[in-house]
Each structure stands twice: as structure tokens, then as C-alpha cells.
Amino acid sequence: MKSRQKELLELLDTSGAELFALLARLTLREDVAEELMQDLFIKLESSRGLDKATNRRAYARRAAINLAFDWRRTHQRSVLRLKRIDRHVSNDESPLTQLIHSEELSGTLDALGQLKKTSREALVMRYIQQEPYERIAEQMGKTSHQVRAICSRAIQHLRRIVGSNNHEVK
């Protein structure tokens, strides 16, 4: 086995579960996350940027985020799809409430995909992976104050995007 493949396998052993969970959250589909994990491995294997990266885990996460949002852009939903409900009737959320929540999440992720890569990466790390600002700053090569500013501006931009999308629907 080539040393590069061995290094990649070690990276995926240590970060693979986290990367898979991230892909599943961003695509809202585990089957797609599995396919994107394979694509990620292939992309990392042929990437020259990985050799230059000081933080390979951060590089792999960034590549995973980009793959997920590329997939979202190419697979925009044109109609609402009801998810199969496997739960018994209970006092939990109704199927309609679950559908609304799912569609709102999907719309927010679509809007997130319209942001610049740095803003998108910071928001994903902060609000989807729930990383502290200090860790995000370390992985992005910025200060925690810069990351807070990036997140703040990105949220403002996200609100404008989501707000304009809501006005178009009505």
C-alpha cells in the first residue's frame, strides 16, 4: 500500500465518523453521505493541497463541506417529498410539523450554500458541528475575534437570503 493511501486511511480512521456525520447533516441523507465519503477519499488521494496542508483534518473537513454543498446545488428539490414515518403515533411532533421542520432545514442549508466558502465553513463548524470559536479559529488560521465577525456577517447575509426567498414564495 502506498504511503499516501496509508496516511489517508489513518486520517479517515481518526476523523471518518465525524466527516460522515457532517456529510449526513449537510445533505440530510445518509446514502448520499456514504457516496460523498468515497468521493472525498478519491479527492483527497489525488489532491496536492493535502500535502501542503498544515492541518490535514481541517483540510479534509473543508473538502467534505465543499462536496456536500456541490451535491446540494446539483440536486435542488423541485417538489416536496414526504419522509416515510416509522414511528408510532405519540405526543411527539406531528408528521406535518416534522415535514415543515425538514423543509425549513433544507431551505436554510440551501441558503448556506450560497455563502462564500469561508463564511459557510465557519457557520458549519460553529452551528452544525457546534465547535467553540477558539477551535474554529485554530483550524481556519484566524483569531477567535475574526471568526466571530465572520459568523456574525454570515448570519446577517443568511438572513437576507432566507428573507428574500420567503418574499419570493408569497
Beta strands, then each sheet from edge to edge (+ up, - down):
end
